[in-house]
Amino acid sequence: MKKVDCEEVKKGVHEYLHSELHEEELEQVTAHLANCDSCESHYDIEVIFNQVIQRACDEVPAEQLAERVMVRLREIQQHD
């Protein structure tokens, strides 16, 4: 199995989190993360970042914001 370096792992951590790597790549990154504190920290930050994004996407926007967006969309549609 080919070893991956820190730069490769840090560039691919997003894909790793979302299971977008091939099985061999997943195994390589998993092995690297298990033995590299720096990359493990980077991974942990990415996990937290993804959780924050997910929570933000689940929140309902303020009613005023939703109204302003709808008004603006109607204005744009009228000018097309």
Rosetta constraint file for C-alpha pairs under 8 A:
AtomPair CA 1 CA 24 HARMONIC 7.86 0.50
AtomPair CA 1 CA 28 HARMONIC 7.43 0.50
AtomPair CA 2 CA 28 HARMONIC 7.25 0.50
AtomPair CA 3 CA 28 HARMONIC 6.41 0.50
AtomPair CA 3 CA 32 HARMONIC 7.83 0.50
AtomPair CA 4 CA 8 HARMONIC 6.20 0.50
AtomPair CA 4 CA 9 HARMONIC 6.75 0.50
AtomPair CA 4 CA 28 HARMONIC 6.49 0.50
AtomPair CA 4 CA 29 HARMONIC 6.97 0.50
AtomPair CA 4 CA 32 HARMONIC 7.03 0.50
AtomPair CA 5 CA 9 HARMONIC 6.34 0.50
AtomPair CA 5 CA 32 HARMONIC 7.78 0.50
AtomPair CA 6 CA 10 HARMONIC 6.02 0.50
AtomPair CA 6 CA 39 HARMONIC 6.40 0.50
AtomPair CA 7 CA 11 HARMONIC 6.13 0.50
AtomPair CA 8 CA 12 HARMONIC 6.13 0.50
AtomPair CA 9 CA 13 HARMONIC 5.81 0.50
AtomPair CA 9 CA 29 HARMONIC 6.14 0.50
AtomPair CA 9 CA 32 HARMONIC 7.72 0.50
AtomPair CA 9 CA 39 HARMONIC 7.04 0.50
AtomPair CA 10 CA 39 HARMONIC 6.49 0.50
AtomPair CA 10 CA 42 HARMONIC 6.86 0.50
AtomPair CA 10 CA 43 HARMONIC 7.64 0.50
AtomPair CA 12 CA 16 HARMONIC 6.13 0.50
AtomPair CA 13 CA 17 HARMONIC 6.11 0.50
AtomPair CA 13 CA 43 HARMONIC 6.36 0.50
AtomPair CA 13 CA 46 HARMONIC 7.51 0.50
AtomPair CA 14 CA 18 HARMONIC 6.45 0.50
AtomPair CA 14 CA 46 HARMONIC 7.16 0.50
AtomPair CA 15 CA 19 HARMONIC 6.02 0.50
AtomPair CA 15 CA 20 HARMONIC 4.84 0.50
AtomPair CA 15 CA 21 HARMONIC 6.15 0.50
AtomPair CA 16 CA 20 HARMONIC 6.02 0.50
AtomPair CA 16 CA 21 HARMONIC 6.00 0.50
AtomPair CA 16 CA 26 HARMONIC 6.56 0.50
AtomPair CA 16 CA 29 HARMONIC 7.61 0.50
AtomPair CA 17 CA 47 HARMONIC 7.59 0.50
AtomPair CA 19 CA 26 HARMONIC 7.69 0.50
AtomPair CA 21 CA 25 HARMONIC 5.78 0.50
AtomPair CA 21 CA 26 HARMONIC 5.82 0.50
AtomPair CA 22 CA 26 HARMONIC 6.17 0.50
AtomPair CA 23 CA 27 HARMONIC 6.26 0.50
AtomPair CA 24 CA 28 HARMONIC 6.24 0.50
AtomPair CA 25 CA 29 HARMONIC 6.14 0.50
AtomPair CA 26 CA 30 HARMONIC 5.99 0.50
AtomPair CA 27 CA 31 HARMONIC 6.09 0.50
AtomPair CA 28 CA 32 HARMONIC 6.20 0.50
AtomPair CA 29 CA 33 HARMONIC 6.03 0.50
AtomPair CA 30 CA 34 HARMONIC 6.21 0.50
AtomPair CA 31 CA 35 HARMONIC 6.66 0.50
AtomPair CA 32 CA 36 HARMONIC 6.00 0.50
AtomPair CA 32 CA 39 HARMONIC 7.87 0.50
AtomPair CA 33 CA 37 HARMONIC 7.25 0.50
AtomPair CA 33 CA 39 HARMONIC 5.90 0.50
AtomPair CA 33 CA 40 HARMONIC 5.22 0.50
AtomPair CA 34 CA 40 HARMONIC 7.32 0.50
AtomPair CA 36 CA 40 HARMONIC 6.10 0.50
AtomPair CA 37 CA 41 HARMONIC 6.12 0.50
AtomPair CA 38 CA 42 HARMONIC 6.40 0.50
AtomPair CA 39 CA 43 HARMONIC 6.07 0.50
AtomPair CA 40 CA 44 HARMONIC 6.16 0.50
AtomPair CA 41 CA 45 HARMONIC 6.28 0.50
AtomPair CA 42 CA 46 HARMONIC 6.27 0.50
AtomPair CA 43 CA 47 HARMONIC 6.23 0.50
AtomPair CA 44 CA 48 HARMONIC 6.37 0.50
AtomPair CA 45 CA 49 HARMONIC 6.08 0.50
AtomPair CA 46 CA 50 HARMONIC 6.11 0.50
AtomPair CA 47 CA 51 HARMONIC 6.27 0.50
AtomPair CA 48 CA 52 HARMONIC 6.26 0.50
AtomPair CA 49 CA 53 HARMONIC 6.31 0.50
AtomPair CA 50 CA 54 HARMONIC 6.11 0.50
AtomPair CA 51 CA 55 HARMONIC 6.17 0.50
AtomPair CA 52 CA 56 HARMONIC 6.14 0.50
AtomPair CA 53 CA 57 HARMONIC 6.18 0.50
AtomPair CA 54 CA 58 HARMONIC 6.31 0.50
AtomPair CA 55 CA 59 HARMONIC 6.42 0.50
AtomPair CA 61 CA 65 HARMONIC 6.41 0.50
AtomPair CA 61 CA 66 HARMONIC 6.37 0.50
AtomPair CA 62 CA 66 HARMONIC 6.41 0.50
AtomPair CA 63 CA 67 HARMONIC 6.22 0.50
AtomPair CA 64 CA 68 HARMONIC 6.17 0.50
AtomPair CA 65 CA 69 HARMONIC 6.16 0.50
AtomPair CA 66 CA 70 HARMONIC 6.24 0.50
AtomPair CA 67 CA 71 HARMONIC 6.18 0.50
AtomPair CA 68 CA 72 HARMONIC 6.15 0.50
AtomPair CA 69 CA 73 HARMONIC 6.13 0.50
AtomPair CA 70 CA 74 HARMONIC 6.21 0.50
AtomPair CA 71 CA 75 HARMONIC 6.28 0.50
AtomPair CA 72 CA 76 HARMONIC 6.26 0.50
AtomPair CA 73 CA 77 HARMONIC 6.19 0.50
AtomPair CA 74 CA 78 HARMONIC 6.18 0.50
AtomPair CA 75 CA 79 HARMONIC 6.51 0.50
AtomPair CA 76 CA 80 HARMONIC 6.61 0.50
